[in-house]
Amino acid sequence: ACVRVNYKDYLNSIHWQIFKDYALNQNNNTCSICGCSKDIQVQHTNKNFGRETLNDVIIACSECLNKL
């Protein structure tokens, strides 16, 4: 079954927290654009919430994200 969840609620879910930590770990806690390790964020690039893979997110620092 497909259940719609508020995006903010999803970002607070244990599933997202575990996946986000996994994604950061896989990228050595560094920005995939500039390589820095300051203020790293994991952002969705599509709406595969709850089914995301590493191809569905970008791991980047806030400065690089602002440039995108």
N, C-alpha and C positions, 0 to 999 in steps of 0.2 A: 504494500500500500504506500502511496505517496502522501506524506503529511507535510503541510506547509508550516514553517516555523519562522517567526520574526527573526530577521538577520541579527539584530542586537542580542536576542536571546541565544541564538546559535553561537555567536562569538563568546558567550559566557559558558557554553556547554563543556562538559568534560571531554567530549569527543574532539572538539576544536582545540582545546588546550593540549591534548595529547598529540594531535596531528601537528600543531604549530611547533611544539617542542621537537618532534621528529624532524620536521622540515628544517628547522634551525640547526639541529645536530647534523643532518646530512650535508648542510652547506657550511659546516664548521663555524657557525654563528658569525658569518661574514656576509657582507653585501655581495650579491651575485653580479653587480655592475661595476662597482669601484673597489671592492675587496676590503673596505674598512669594517671595523667591528663595533662602531658606535651607533646607537639608536636603530637597531635592526628590527624590521617589521616583516610580517608575512601577510601578504595581501592576495585576495582572490583575483583571478583574471577572468573567471566565468562564474556561473551559478551552480556548480556541482557541489553545493553545500551538503556535507555529510557523506559524500562519495568522492571527495577530492583526492587527487594524486599530486605528486610533485609537479606535474605538468599543468596543474590548475591554479598554481600560486606563483607569486614572485617574492623572492626574499631580497629585500633591499633596505638601505638606510633611508631615513626620512629625506635627506638631501636629494638622493637619486630619485626617490618616489615623487618629489616635488617637480623634478625636471621632466618626468614622464607626463 
